[in-house]
Amino acid sequence: MNRPNILFLMTDHTNAEAPAPGSPCLTPHLEALAAEGRRFERCYTPNAICSPARASLMTSLYPSTHGMWDCTHTQRKEWVDAPAARFRYFFELYTI
C-alpha cells in the first residue's frame, strides 16, 4: 500500500485570508506548493491561540485534555517540563 507524503505548513500571525488566492499578501512559494498539492480552505481550530491549537494538532487532543491553554511562555512548569512520552503524537500513529 502506497501512503501519501503529507507536509503540514503552519504559519504564524496570519489569518485564513493572508495566504488565500487573490490576497494582497505575496506568498509565491506557498502558491507553488498549493498548485501541486491540496489547499484546505475549510478548516477549524480548537483554540484561537497558536500554542494550544498546535498542541492539539500534534496530539489529536483538545486543549482541555492536553493542558495547553495559552502561549507557551505563559505555561505552568509541569507543562513546559513534560517528558516527551507524556503524549502520543499523530505522526507516531501513522509511521511505517
ChimeraX attribute file (.defattr): number of C-alpha atoms within 10 A of each C-alpha:
attribute: neighborCount
match mode: 1-to-1
recipient: residues
	/A:1	3
	/A:2	4
	/A:3	8
	/A:4	6
	/A:5	5
	/A:6	7
	/A:7	7
	/A:8	5
	/A:9	6
	/A:10	9
	/A:11	10
	/A:12	6
	/A:13	7
	/A:14	9
	/A:15	9
	/A:16	10
	/A:17	12
	/A:18	15
	/A:19	17
	/A:20	16
	/A:21	11
	/A:22	9
	/A:23	11
	/A:24	10
	/A:25	11
	/A:26	13
	/A:27	13
	/A:28	10
	/A:29	9
	/A:30	13
	/A:31	15
	/A:32	10
	/A:33	11
	/A:34	12
	/A:35	10
	/A:36	8
	/A:37	11
	/A:38	8
	/A:39	12
	/A:40	7
	/A:41	9
	/A:42	6
	/A:43	6
	/A:44	8
	/A:45	13
	/A:46	16
	/A:47	17
	/A:48	10
	/A:49	13
	/A:50	19
	/A:51	18
	/A:52	24
	/A:53	22
	/A:54	17
	/A:55	20
	/A:56	23
	/A:57	15
	/A:58	15
	/A:59	17
	/A:60	16
	/A:61	19
	/A:62	18
	/A:63	19
	/A:64	11
	/A:65	11
	/A:66	16
	/A:67	16
	/A:68	23
	/A:69	20
	/A:70	17
	/A:71	12
	/A:72	13
	/A:73	9
	/A:74	10
	/A:75	15
	/A:76	13
	/A:77	9
	/A:78	9
	/A:79	13
	/A:80	12
	/A:81	9
	/A:82	10
	/A:83	9
	/A:84	8
	/A:85	7
	/A:86	9
	/A:87	13
	/A:88	13
	/A:89	17
	/A:90	14
	/A:91	10
	/A:92	10
	/A:93	8
	/A:94	8
	/A:95	7
	/A:96	6
